[in-house]
C-alpha cells in the first residue's frame, strides 16, 4: 500500500512521519464534524502559524486555496525540496493574533 499524499505540499506522508488531521473549517468556526485532511505535521503547523481561525473559515477552506496564500506557497516550495519524513520547528515569525 502506498503512503497517503499530503494535500498541501503534495509529498507522500510515510507511516513514521509526524502527521495530523486538519479541519478545513476550524472546529471553533463550525467545522466540528466537517471535512478533514491528513497533513504532515510541519505543513499543519505552517497553516496555523500563518492564518487565523477566522481567515481559515472565511477564505482558506480547501488545500488549493491554502497553497495560493503567498507565505504558504513559499513554504510549499521550500518543504518540497525536503524528504517526505522531514520535520522541523516552523520557521519564521508567528502570525499576529
C-alpha positions as CSV (number, residue, x, y, z in Angstrom):
1,X,0.0,0.0,0.0
2,X,1.4,3.4,-0.9
3,X,1.7,6.3,1.5
4,X,-1.1,8.9,1.6
5,X,-0.2,12.2,-0.2
6,X,-0.2,15.5,1.8
7,X,-2.8,17.8,0.1
8,X,-0.7,20.9,1.0
9,X,2.8,20.0,-0.2
10,X,1.8,17.0,-2.4
11,X,4.6,14.8,-0.9
12,X,3.9,11.3,0.4
13,X,3.3,11.0,4.2
14,X,5.4,8.0,5.4
15,X,3.8,6.0,8.2
16,X,6.6,7.1,10.6
17,X,6.4,10.8,9.7
18,X,4.8,13.3,12.1
19,X,1.3,13.9,10.8
20,X,-2.1,15.2,11.9
21,X,-5.6,15.9,10.7
22,X,-6.5,19.4,9.7
23,X,-10.2,20.6,9.8
24,X,-10.7,22.5,6.6
25,X,-13.2,24.7,8.5
26,X,-11.9,25.2,12.1
27,X,-13.8,23.5,14.8
28,X,-14.3,26.8,16.6
29,X,-15.9,28.2,13.5
30,X,-18.4,25.5,12.9
31,X,-16.2,22.8,11.4
32,X,-16.6,20.2,14.1
33,X,-17.6,17.0,12.3
34,X,-16.7,18.7,9.0
35,X,-14.2,17.6,6.4
36,X,-10.6,16.9,7.4
37,X,-7.4,16.2,5.5
38,X,-4.3,14.3,6.6
39,X,-1.2,16.6,6.5
40,X,2.5,16.4,7.5
41,X,2.7,17.9,11.0
42,X,5.1,20.6,9.6
43,X,2.5,21.5,7.0
44,X,-0.2,21.7,9.6
45,X,2.0,23.9,11.8
46,X,2.7,26.3,8.9
47,X,-1.1,26.7,8.2
48,X,-1.8,27.7,11.8
49,X,1.4,29.9,12.1
50,X,0.2,31.8,9.1
51,X,-3.6,32.1,9.3
52,X,-6.1,32.9,12.0
53,X,-9.1,30.6,12.6
54,X,-11.4,33.3,11.1
55,X,-9.2,33.5,7.9
56,X,-9.2,29.7,7.6
57,X,-13.0,29.6,7.8
58,X,-13.6,32.6,5.6
59,X,-11.1,32.3,2.8
60,X,-8.8,29.2,3.1
61,X,-11.2,26.2,3.3
62,X,-9.5,24.0,0.7
63,X,-5.9,22.8,0.1
64,X,-5.8,24.7,-3.2
65,X,-6.8,28.0,-1.5
66,X,-4.2,27.3,1.2
67,X,-1.5,26.7,-1.4
68,X,-2.4,30.0,-3.1
69,X,-1.6,32.1,0.0
70,X,1.8,33.8,-0.6
71,X,3.6,32.7,2.6
72,X,2.2,29.1,2.4
73,X,3.2,29.0,-1.3
74,X,6.8,29.9,-0.3
75,X,6.7,27.2,2.4
76,X,5.4,24.6,0.0
77,X,8.2,25.4,-2.4
78,X,10.7,25.2,0.4
79,X,9.4,22.0,2.1
80,X,9.0,20.3,-1.3
81,X,12.8,20.1,-1.5
82,X,12.9,18.0,1.7
83,X,12.4,14.3,2.2
84,X,8.8,13.1,2.8
85,X,9.5,12.4,6.5
86,X,11.2,15.7,7.2
87,X,10.1,17.7,10.2
88,X,11.5,20.8,12.0
89,X,10.2,23.7,14.0
90,X,8.1,26.1,11.9
91,X,10.5,28.8,10.7
92,X,9.7,32.5,10.6
93,X,7.6,34.8,12.7
94,X,4.2,33.6,14.1
95,X,1.1,35.4,12.8
96,X,-0.1,38.4,14.7
97,X,-3.1,37.5,16.9
